Amino acid sequence: MGVLREVWNNVYFNPRTKATLREQPVFKTPSQSQMIVRDFDAPVDVADYYAQRLTSYLQVNVRFTIKTC
């Protein structure tokens, strides 16, 4: 279990032409690097012009009891 970290290199973000990084076409291509991190503590400032995405799922145990009168 963990968080999937995907990394794309050579991503140039210009906020004047794109509102968010999500609009970058690079995210429609496979990432150049993937790794599983144990928590949401991903490395920062590891390179110039890169983007990373963290993906995880939360599974909640829901227990409830229906009482009948």
MIVEX-928972 format. One record per residue: residue number from 0; residue in three letters; z, y, x of N, C-alpha, C, O in turn. Coordinates in pm, 1 decimal, padded with zeros to 6 digits, always signed. Atoms other than C-alpha are relative to their C-alpha. Layout:
<NUM,"ALA",<Z,Y,X>,<Z,Y,X>,<Z,Y,X>,<Z,Y,X>> ...
This chain:
<0,"MET",<+00000.0,-00117.3,+00084.0>,<+00000.0,+00000.0,+00000.0>,<+00000.0,+00123.5,+00088.4>,<+00050.2,+00122.3,+00200.8>> <1,"GLY",<+00006.1,-00124.2,-00074.9>,<-00061.9,+00350.8,+00111.1>,<-00101.5,+00094.0,-00061.9>,<-00139.2,+00080.2,-00178.3>> <2,"VAL",<+00092.7,-00102.9,+00044.1>,<-00298.5,+00641.9,+00083.9>,<-00127.1,-00011.3,+00084.7>,<-00120.1,-00016.9,+00207.5>> <3,"LEU",<+00126.8,+00006.5,-00071.9>,<-00667.2,+00620.8,+00174.8>,<-00034.1,+00139.8,+00050.8>,<-00040.4,+00234.5,-00027.6>> <4,"ARG",<+00041.3,-00125.9,-00061.6>,<-00764.4,+00899.7,+00416.9>,<-00144.5,-00015.6,+00046.9>,<-00175.1,-00102.2,+00128.8>> <5,"GLU",<+00140.6,-00000.5,-00039.0>,<-01136.9,+00968.7,+00450.5>,<-00029.0,+00130.4,+00073.0>,<+00021.2,+00236.2,+00034.9>> <6,"VAL",<+00030.2,-00117.7,-00081.9>,<-01277.4,+01208.8,+00710.8>,<-00151.1,+00013.9,+00017.2>,<-00221.5,-00083.5,+00043.8>> <7,"TRP",<+00138.7,-00037.0,-00027.1>,<-01614.5,+01381.8,+00739.4>,<+00000.5,+00104.7,+00109.9>,<+00078.4,+00199.9,+00105.0>> <8,"ASN",<+00011.1,-00095.0,-00110.7>,<-01711.0,+01564.7,+01058.4>,<-00117.4,+00094.8,-00022.1>,<-00207.6,+00066.6,-00101.0>> <9,"ASN",<+00106.1,-00101.5,+00006.8>,<-01931.9,+01871.8,+01099.1>,<-00019.4,+00053.8,-00141.5>,<-00132.2,+00066.4,-00189.1>> <10,"VAL",<+00003.6,-00059.4,+00133.6>,<-01845.0,+02016.0,+00758.1>,<+00028.5,+00148.5,+00015.7>,<+00137.8,+00188.2,+00056.1>> <11,"TYR",<-00013.6,-00145.1,-00011.8>,<-01900.8,+02389.6,+00753.6>,<+00021.6,+00057.4,-00139.1>,<-00065.5,+00046.9,-00225.5>> <12,"PHE",<-00034.5,-00052.9,+00131.0>,<-01729.4,+02560.1,+00462.2>,<-00011.6,+00151.5,+00002.2>,<+00053.0,+00218.7,+00082.6>> <13,"ASN",<+00014.1,-00143.9,+00015.2>,<-01838.3,+02908.8,+00359.7>,<+00044.3,+00035.9,-00141.2>,<-00028.2,+00008.1,-00236.7>> <14,"PRO",<-00048.7,-00030.9,+00134.0>,<-01628.0,+03036.9,+00068.9>,<-00087.5,+00099.8,-00075.2>,<-00071.2,+00116.2,-00196.2>> <15,"ARG",<+00091.5,-00092.4,+00068.6>,<-01898.0,+03294.9,-00007.1>,<-00110.0,-00073.5,-00075.1>,<-00163.1,-00021.9,-00173.5>> <16,"THR",<+00107.7,+00074.2,+00065.4>,<-02150.4,+03027.4,-00102.1>,<+00050.9,-00114.7,-00086.6>,<-00017.4,-00156.2,-00180.3>> <17,"LYS",<-00059.5,+00109.8,+00076.9>,<-01922.4,+02751.9,-00235.9>,<+00139.1,+00042.4,-00044.2>,<+00215.4,+00099.1,+00034.0>> <18,"ALA",<-00131.3,-00038.7,+00051.6>,<-01620.0,+02805.8,-00455.3>,<+00110.7,-00089.7,+00056.5>,<+00219.2,-00041.2,+00088.5>> <19,"THR",<-00100.4,+00093.5,-00051.0>,<-01435.8,+02492.6,-00335.3>,<-00066.2,-00101.9,+00091.1>,<-00188.5,-00115.9,+00091.9>> <20,"LEU",<+00052.3,+00107.1,-00084.8>,<-01474.0,+02213.7,-00084.0>,<-00057.3,-00114.3,-00082.6>,<-00144.7,-00187.0,-00035.3>> <21,"ARG",<+00050.9,+00109.4,+00084.8>,<-01534.3,+01973.2,-00373.7>,<-00149.7,+00011.7,-00024.4>,<-00215.7,-00088.5,-00052.2>> <22,"GLU",<+00142.5,-00020.6,+00023.9>,<-01880.2,+02124.5,-00412.1>,<-00085.8,-00035.2,+00120.9>,<-00208.4,-00028.8,+00112.9>> <23,"GLN",<+00075.6,+00035.8,-00119.1>,<-01980.4,+02017.1,-00062.0>,<-00077.4,-00129.8,-00024.0>,<-00019.9,-00228.0,-00071.1>> <24,"PRO",<+00078.1,+00123.1,+00019.1>,<-02264.5,+01762.7,-00073.5>,<+00044.1,-00114.9,+00090.2>,<+00011.6,-00230.5,+00063.3>> <25,"VAL",<-00042.7,+00104.4,-00092.7>,<-02104.8,+01573.8,+00215.3>,<+00090.2,-00102.2,-00069.9>,<+00093.8,-00218.2,-00028.8>> <26,"PHE",<-00089.1,+00093.0,+00067.9>,<-01853.0,+01419.0,-00026.8>,<-00075.5,-00103.3,-00083.0>,<-00015.0,-00198.1,-00133.0>> <27,"LYS",<+00082.0,+00099.9,+00069.3>,<-02139.1,+01232.5,-00194.1>,<-00049.7,-00107.5,+00095.7>,<-00112.2,-00204.6,+00053.2>> <28,"THR",<+00041.1,+00096.2,-00102.2>,<-02202.6,+01045.7,+00132.0>,<+00123.1,-00076.8,+00047.0>,<+00235.4,-00029.9,+00028.8>> <29,"PRO",<-00114.4,+00074.8,-00052.5>,<-01984.4,+00777.6,+00291.4>,<+00070.5,+00078.9,+00111.1>,<+00006.4,+00150.8,+00187.7>> <30,"SER",<-00076.3,-00069.0,-00104.6>,<-01707.9,+00911.0,+00514.3>,<-00027.3,-00063.8,+00136.3>,<-00066.5,-00180.1,+00145.4>> <31,"GLN",<+00019.9,+00051.7,-00135.1>,<-01733.5,+00874.2,+00890.9>,<+00121.3,-00075.5,+00052.1>,<+00111.8,-00152.2,+00148.0>> <32,"SER",<-00122.3,+00067.5,-00042.9>,<-01375.6,+00754.0,+00921.4>,<+00087.1,-00026.0,-00122.1>,<+00095.2,+00056.1,-00213.5>> <33,"GLN",<-00093.7,+00035.7,+00106.7>,<-01130.2,+00576.8,+00693.1>,<+00122.6,-00064.4,+00062.4>,<+00113.3,-00139.6,+00159.4>> <34,"MET",<-00123.4,+00065.2,-00043.8>,<-00769.9,+00478.4,+00741.4>,<+00100.3,+00004.5,-00113.9>,<+00089.5,+00087.5,-00204.2>> <35,"ILE",<-00107.9,+00002.1,+00098.2>,<-00465.8,+00392.7,+00534.0>,<+00122.5,+00062.4,+00065.4>,<+00168.5,+00017.2,+00170.3>> <36,"VAL",<-00124.9,-00060.1,-00047.5>,<-00166.5,+00619.8,+00583.3>,<+00110.1,-00040.8,-00097.5>,<+00084.4,-00062.5,-00215.8>> <37,"ARG",<-00109.1,+00053.4,+00082.1>,<+00173.5,+00515.7,+00453.6>,<+00053.6,+00100.9,-00099.9>,<+00120.5,+00062.9,-00196.0>> <38,"ASP",<-00045.0,-00102.5,+00094.1>,<+00244.3,+00845.8,+00280.2>,<-00103.3,+00112.4,-00000.4>,<-00210.8,+00097.2,+00057.6>> <39,"PHE",<+00096.0,-00109.6,+00008.0>,<+00074.8,+01176.6,+00209.5>,<+00004.1,+00089.8,+00122.9>,<-00047.2,+00201.5,+00118.0>> <40,"ASP",<-00012.9,-00078.7,-00121.6>,<+00150.2,+01300.6,+00561.8>,<-00121.9,-00023.9,+00088.8>,<-00116.3,-00102.9,+00183.1>> <41,"ALA",<+00123.9,+00016.3,-00076.2>,<-00204.6,+01328.2,+00696.4>,<-00002.2,+00099.3,+00116.6>,<+00058.0,+00206.3,+00107.7>> <42,"PRO",<+00009.9,-00092.2,-00112.7>,<-00285.0,+01485.1,+01034.0>,<-00073.1,+00128.5,-00039.1>,<-00160.1,+00127.5,-00126.2>> <43,"VAL",<+00065.7,-00128.7,+00023.2>,<-00388.0,+01851.5,+01036.2>,<-00050.6,+00054.9,+00132.6>,<+00001.5,+00022.3,+00239.3>> <44,"ASP",<+00056.7,-00066.3,-00118.6>,<-00597.5,+02056.4,+01278.6>,<-00035.4,-00097.7,+00111.6>,<-00007.3,-00071.8,+00228.6>> <45,"VAL",<+00037.2,+00098.9,-00101.4>,<-00731.0,+01748.8,+01455.6>,<-00137.0,+00027.8,+00059.5>,<-00172.3,-00028.5,+00163.1>> <46,"ALA",<+00134.0,-00033.3,-00050.0>,<-01079.7,+01896.3,+01500.4>,<-00044.9,+00129.8,-00066.4>,<+00023.4,+00184.0,-00153.2>> <47,"ASP",<+00063.0,-00114.0,+00065.5>,<-01302.1,+02187.6,+01410.6>,<-00105.5,-00051.8,-00095.8>,<-00171.5,-00151.9,-00067.9>> <48,"TYR",<+00106.8,+00030.0,+00095.6>,<-01530.4,+02172.6,+01107.9>,<+00004.9,-00144.4,-00051.2>,<-00091.7,-00219.5,-00037.8>> <49,"TYR",<-00012.7,+00131.3,+00059.9>,<-01401.6,+01860.6,+00939.6>,<+00062.9,+00015.4,-00137.9>,<+00125.0,+00117.3,-00168.0>> <50,"ALA",<-00063.1,+00003.3,+00131.7>,<-01292.1,+01772.2,+00588.2>,<+00063.2,-00136.9,-00017.0>,<+00014.1,-00236.8,+00035.6>> <51,"GLN",<-00064.7,+00128.1,+00027.5>,<-01056.4,+01504.6,+00470.7>,<+00040.2,-00005.9,-00146.0>,<+00066.3,+00096.0,-00210.0>> <52,"ARG",<-00038.6,+00022.3,+00139.1>,<-00973.2,+01354.3,+00135.1>,<+00102.5,-00112.6,-00002.2>,<+00084.3,-00216.0,+00062.0>> <53,"LEU",<-00102.0,+00102.0,+00018.7>,<-00661.9,+01160.8,+00040.4>,<-00010.9,-00053.4,-00141.7>,<-00020.0,+00023.6,-00237.3>> <54,"THR",<+00011.0,+00063.0,+00130.7>,<-00682.8,+00912.4,-00245.4>,<+00109.1,-00104.9,-00012.9>,<+00130.3,-00186.3,+00076.9>> <55,"SER",<-00104.1,+00098.4,+00025.6>,<-00401.2,+00712.5,-00396.9>,<+00013.5,-00018.0,-00150.6>,<-00036.9,+00062.6,-00228.9>> <56,"TYR",<-00025.8,+00028.0,+00140.4>,<-00295.0,+00562.5,-00726.0>,<+00149.5,-00011.6,-00019.9>,<+00221.0,-00063.8,+00065.6>> <57,"LEU",<-00140.5,+00008.4,+00035.1>,<+00040.6,+00590.5,-00892.0>,<+00015.2,-00101.3,-00113.0>,<-00044.4,-00086.6,-00219.7>> <58,"GLN",<-00025.4,+00100.3,+00102.2>,<+00160.2,+00288.0,-01082.5>,<+00144.4,+00014.5,-00044.1>,<+00237.0,-00001.0,+00035.5>> <59,"VAL",<-00132.7,-00023.4,+00054.7>,<+00455.0,+00355.1,-01306.6>,<+00037.8,-00117.2,-00089.7>,<-00038.3,-00156.5,-00178.0>> <60,"ASN",<-00051.6,+00104.6,+00088.4>,<+00660.8,+00079.3,-01461.2>,<+00059.0,+00067.6,-00122.4>,<+00148.9,+00150.9,-00111.3>> <61,"VAL",<-00049.6,-00057.1,+00124.5>,<+00719.2,+00168.5,-01822.4>,<+00068.5,-00111.4,-00077.0>,<+00006.9,-00211.5,-00113.7>> <62,"ARG",<-00075.7,+00097.6,+00078.0>,<+00990.6,-00021.0,-02000.7>,<+00057.2,+00072.1,-00119.8>,<+00117.7,+00178.7,-00108.2>> <63,"PHE",<-00061.1,-00055.6,+00119.5>,<+01089.3,+00048.5,-02350.4>,<+00029.9,-00112.0,-00096.4>,<-00032.4,-00218.1,-00093.6>> <64,"THR",<-00041.4,+00098.9,+00097.9>,<+01255.8,-00136.6,-02628.5>,<-00015.6,+00059.9,-00138.9>,<+00025.2,+00173.3,-00164.1>> <65,"ILE",<+00013.9,-00043.9,+00138.1>,<+01168.3,-00108.3,-02992.5>,<+00112.0,-00065.0,-00078.8>,<+00120.4,-00187.3,-00090.2>> <66,"LYS",<-00111.0,+00052.4,+00079.1>,<+01476.1,-00141.3,-03203.9>,<-00038.9,+00000.5,-00146.4>,<-00089.1,+00099.9,-00198.9>> <67,"THR",<+00024.6,+00008.0,+00145.0>,<+01436.0,-00258.9,-03558.5>,<+00134.1,+00008.9,-00072.3>,<+00235.7,-00040.9,-00024.0>> <68,"CYS",<-00123.3,-00017.6,+00077.8>,<+01691.6,-00170.9,-03820.0>,<+00026.1,-00116.3,-00090.0>,<+00125.7,-00117.3,-00162.3>> 
